[in-house]
Amino acid sequence: MSFSREERIRHIHDLAKECAKLRHEVAEILHGDIIDLASQMSAVIGAGAKILVCGNGGSAADSSHLVGELVVRLSAERSRTALPAISLSADSTVLTAVGNDFGFEKIFSRQVEALGLKGDMLLALSTSGKSVNLLSAVAAAKKKSMLTAALLGADGGDLVNAVERSIVIPSDSVQRIQEEQKFIIHLLVELVESDLFG
């Protein structure tokens, strides 16, 4: 079934309204959770520890996005030192080797075992909160006395109760959840930069 140009224009405007409504809800409902997670990230980095980030699919890309903003900078308006963060979704050699030798459910937990230290934070990104490999990573992080947090959507899935701190986007749409998680990623980095560099 094809759509006319007018129907496509209406659809674009409807989606824009839907996104704007959700963005307002995120600001109204989740501002405290966002501020608190950013403060905890700042405390971790300020204490000389690091942030490990992981996710699957689009959330894998977003985990690398977040790490890129922390290691490099959010914008050219603020010159600062690099911040310690690693994306566990980025190394294809490690991911495929672990997947081949131990199973896909261990691709992140194995890296947490290798890289995580007491006082570090594991931040998991997921739209559903149901990914077994993320739950396994959280369990591995807790064994190493790491802090655990997650950016989630829908009802938060199993991860919402597995981590110590979570931000749950109030939407069942994968696209809308990912869009708001990107917004939150930028907010987190901006707040962390403000905490650490004034």
N, C-alpha and C positions, 0 to 999 in steps of 0.2 A: 504494500500500500504506500503510495507516494503522497507527500504533503505539498500543498500549494505554497507559494512564496509567502502569502499572507498568513497561512497557518504556521509556517516556520518562524515568522516574525513574532507572532503571538506567543509561540512556545518559548522563544528566547526571552521575551519580556516576563513571562510567567516564571521561568527559572530564575531570572534575576530577582524577582520579588521573593521567591522561596529562599534563595540564598541570603538576601538581606534580612529576612525575618529570622532565619537561623543564626546569622551573625549577631543580631541584637540579643537573641536568647542566650547565646554563648557569653556575651559581655555581661548580661544581667545575672545569669545563674552561676557561671563558672569563674568570675573574676577573682574570687577568693582562692579557689583551688589553683589558678594560674599563678597568682602572686606567691602562694605558699610553695609550689613546686620550684619556681624560679629562685626563691630564697634558699631552699634546700640545695639546689644545684650550685648556687653561689657559695654556700657553706662547704660543700664537698670540695669544690675547686680551691677555695680559699685555704682549706686545710692541707692542700698539696695532693689531693686524690684526683680521680678522673671519672669521666662519664662514659659508660659503654652503652651504645644504642643499637637496637635491632628491630627488624620487622620483615614481613614477607611481601613480595609483589610491590604494589605501589608504596606500601609502608617501608619496604627496603630502600626505595629511592628517597623517601622522606627521612629515613634514618641517616643516610649519607648527606642529605641536604642539611639537617640539623648539625651534624658533625662539621660539615664544611663551614657553616656560619660561626661555629665556636672556634675552630682552629684558625680560620682566616679573619673574618670580621663580618658584621652585619652590613655595614655601609662604609663608604669612604669618609663619612663625616667624623668617624671616631677612629683614631689611630691608637692601637693598643697591642699588647703582647698576645701571643697565641694562647688559647685555652686548651687543656688536655681532654680530648674526646676521641673515641674510636667507634667507627661503624662496624659492627659484627656482620653486616650484610654485604660488605663491599669486596671481600677477597674471594674471588671465584675459585682459586686453587684450594683454599682451606674449605670452603663450603662444599665443593664437589668431593674432596677427599674424605671429609667427615661423613657426608651423605653416603658415599660408596662403602666406607669401612664400618660405620656405626649406625647409619640410618638417618633419614632427613630430620627426625625429631631431635637429633643431637647436634645439629649444625651450629647452634648458638651456645648451648651449654658447654660444649667442648672448648669453645673459645673463652667462655667465662672462667672455666677451670684454668686455662693457660694465662689469661691476662688480668683477671679480677683480683683485687686485693681488699682486705678489710678497710672499710671507709669509702670505697668507690661506690658509684651508683650505677645500677642497670636500669635503663629506661627503655621499655618495650612499646612499640607502636603497633596498633592493630585496630581494624574496623570492627571485628567481631568479638575479640577477646577469647577466642576458642582455640587458637593455634597451639598444638601440642609442643612444638619446638620452642615457643615463647614461654610456656608454662615450665618446661624443662630448664630453660635458661634462668627463670626466676628461682626455681628450686636450687639450682647450682649457686646462684648469687647469695642466697640466704645461708648456704653452707659455708660460704667464705665471709660471712658477716658484712655483706654489702647492703646498701640501701636499695630498695626496689620501688619502681614507679612505672606508670603506664599511661599512654594517651589512647583512649578507647572510644567506641561508639555504641549505639543501640543500648542494650542493658548492661554492657561491660563484660558479658560472658563470664568465663571462669577466672579470667585474669583480674577482674575487679576485686575479688576477695583474696587473690594470691599475693598482690603487691601491697606495700604499706601506704602508697599514695597514688591516687588515680584522678584523671580528668576524663569524664565521659561525655562525649558530644550527644546531645539529645535528638538523635535522628537515626532512622533505619536505612537511610540511603548511603551506600558506600561512597558515591561521588561527593555528597554533601559532607560526610564525615571527613573524608580526606582533605577537602577544601578548608574546613575549619581547623583541622590539625596543622595544616600549613600556616594558617593565621596564628595559631598558638605557638608553633615553632618560632616564628619571628618575634612574637611577644616575649617568649621565654629568653631568647638570646638578648633582646633589647634590655630586659629587666636584669639579667645576669651581668651584662656589660655595665649597667648603671650601678649595681651593687658593688662591683669590683673595681670600677674605674671612675665612678662619680659622674 
